[in-house]
Amino acid sequence: MKNFKTISFSIQIDADRANIWKVLWEPNSYRKWTRVFMEGSHYTGELKEGNTIRF
């Protein structure tokens, strides 16, 4: 049986929630930050409670 080590990281972001949300989910910004691990990543749909989003 292998031993596994849990590693955790945290960071403090000096920005308001609205700005963070915009950077994470505005379509052009989303494509920019996700391309480092999944080139061409995007989503369709509107980010509102109860809606379906397709990644």
ABEGO torsion letter per residue (X at the ends): XBBBBBBBBBBBBBBBAAAAAAAAABAAAAAAAAAAABBGBBBBEBBBBGBBBBX
